[in-house]
Amino acid sequence: MFNSFNKNITKKRERVYRFLSYFSHGNNYSTCSGFFISSNGNFLTCFHGACGNELRQSRQENKFKIINGNDDQSKLENFYKTIMTRAEVEFSDGSRYKAELKNFDEKYDIALFKVSVEPSKIKSCTVDWCSSLNYGDRVFFGGFPTQPDYPPDKTPFDSDKLLPSAQL
């Protein structure tokens, strides 16, 4: 099973992108990973990474407490539109493209962004929305760790920092 996985590791690695979001307060920026789910720019990532922290932390902030909204979801949308000054997806060549928050579900820790990029540049993943996991199924994912080596003004794609696929 692992041999067939390793044969496609380059294809899988090419489809994981670095996501950066910048804020008007607090840590100023957050990085995480994600992937395109279509060639029209729909980008999926984790809620806590894209929005800078977990929801329970955001709810404690004074800025959150004064935000208006008809329900919890609209209040959260207004809050993140207020504090998120910019969001970008970084490609392996170091180019970055603007991303706009479209939807999220904090309960499932997922966020959907629309990225303004030419469709021919996108390498998307196929998502099987109808599949289910069974006990014993293998699940894999990859991402960009948050560490001092990857500040927002530098790219993690330097060729000397990438592991060869044989080592993965």
C-alpha positions in Angstrom: 0.0 0.0 0.0 2.8 2.4 0.9 4.6 1.8 -2.4 1.6 3.1 -4.4 1.3 6.1 -2.1 5.0 7.0 -2.5 4.7 6.9 -6.3 2.2 9.8 -6.2 3.9 11.8 -3.4 5.2 14.5 -5.9 1.7 14.9 -7.3 0.2 15.2 -3.8 2.9 17.6 -2.6 2.3 19.9 -5.6 -1.3 20.3 -4.6 -0.6 21.5 -1.0 -0.2 25.3 -0.9 0.9 27.8 1.8 -1.9 30.1 3.1 -1.1 33.4 4.8 -3.6 35.7 6.6 -2.8 39.0 8.1 -4.6 40.7 10.9 -5.1 44.2 12.3 -4.3 43.0 15.8 -2.7 40.3 17.9 -0.1 38.0 16.2 -0.4 40.1 12.9 -0.2 37.0 10.7 -1.0 33.3 10.6 0.2 30.6 8.2 -1.3 27.2 7.4 -1.8 24.9 4.4 -4.6 24.1 2.1 -5.6 23.0 -1.3 -7.7 23.9 -4.3 -10.9 21.9 -4.7 -11.6 23.2 -8.2 -9.8 25.0 -11.0 -12.1 28.1 -10.5 -10.2 29.2 -7.4 -12.1 27.5 -4.5 -9.5 26.9 -1.8 -10.0 24.9 1.3 -8.0 25.2 4.5 -8.5 24.9 8.3 -10.5 27.6 10.1 -8.1 28.0 13.0 -5.1 28.5 10.7 -6.8 30.9 8.3 -8.4 32.9 11.1 -5.4 33.1 13.4 -6.6 31.1 16.3 -9.3 28.9 17.7 -12.8 30.3 17.9 -13.0 30.1 21.7 -10.0 32.6 21.8 -11.6 35.0 19.4 -14.8 35.1 21.4 -12.9 36.4 24.4 -11.6 39.4 22.5 -13.2 42.8 23.1 -13.4 43.4 19.3 -15.5 40.3 19.0 -17.8 41.2 21.8 -18.8 44.5 20.2 -19.5 43.1 16.7 -23.1 43.1 15.5 -24.8 40.1 13.8 -28.2 38.5 13.5 -26.8 35.1 14.5 -23.5 33.6 15.6 -22.4 32.8 12.0 -23.0 36.4 10.8 -21.3 37.8 13.9 -18.3 35.7 13.1 -18.3 36.7 9.5 -18.4 40.4 10.4 -15.6 39.9 13.0 -13.2 38.2 10.6 -13.9 40.7 7.8 -13.0 43.4 10.3 -9.8 42.0 11.6 -8.4 40.1 8.6 -6.6 42.7 6.5 -5.3 40.4 3.8 -5.3 36.7 2.9 -3.0 35.1 0.2 -2.2 31.7 -1.2 1.5 31.1 -2.0 2.5 29.0 -5.0 5.7 27.0 -5.2 7.3 29.7 -7.4 6.8 32.1 -4.5 4.0 34.1 -6.2 1.1 35.0 -4.1 -2.6 35.6 -5.0 -5.3 37.3 -3.1 -7.8 35.1 -1.3 -11.3 36.2 -0.1 -13.1 34.4 2.7 -16.3 32.9 1.3 -17.6 30.6 4.0 -16.5 28.7 7.0 -17.6 26.2 9.6 -15.8 26.6 12.9 -17.3 23.4 14.3 -15.6 21.3 11.6 -12.5 23.6 11.5 -12.8 24.4 7.8 -12.7 27.6 5.7 -13.4 28.2 2.0 -11.7 31.0 0.2 -11.9 32.3 -3.4 -8.5 32.9 -4.9 -8.0 35.3 -7.7 -5.7 33.3 -10.0 -5.6 32.1 -13.6 -7.2 28.6 -13.7 -4.3 27.2 -15.7 -1.9 27.8 -12.7 -4.1 25.7 -10.3 -3.4 22.1 -9.4 -6.5 21.0 -7.6 -7.4 18.0 -5.6 -10.4 15.8 -6.2 -12.7 15.7 -3.2 -15.1 12.8 -2.8 -17.8 14.4 -0.7 -19.8 11.2 -0.5 -17.0 8.9 0.8 -17.0 7.6 4.3 -14.1 6.3 6.4 -14.0 2.9 7.9 -12.0 1.6 10.9 -8.6 0.8 9.6 -8.6 3.1 6.6 -5.4 5.1 6.1 -5.7 8.9 6.1 -2.9 11.3 5.1 -2.5 15.0 5.0 0.3 17.5 4.8 0.9 21.0 5.7 3.3 23.8 6.4 4.4 23.9 10.1 4.5 27.2 11.9 8.1 27.8 12.8 10.6 30.6 12.7 12.1 29.3 9.4 9.0 30.4 7.5 8.1 34.1 8.2 5.5 35.6 5.9 8.1 37.6 3.9 10.0 34.4 3.0 9.0 31.4 1.0 9.2 27.8 2.3 9.7 26.5 -1.2 13.5 27.0 -1.4 14.7 23.9 -3.2 17.3 23.1 -0.4 14.5 23.0 2.2 12.3 20.6 0.4 12.8 16.9 1.1 13.3 14.7 -1.9 10.2 12.5 -2.4 12.2 9.4 -1.7 12.8 10.6 1.9 9.1 11.3 2.6 
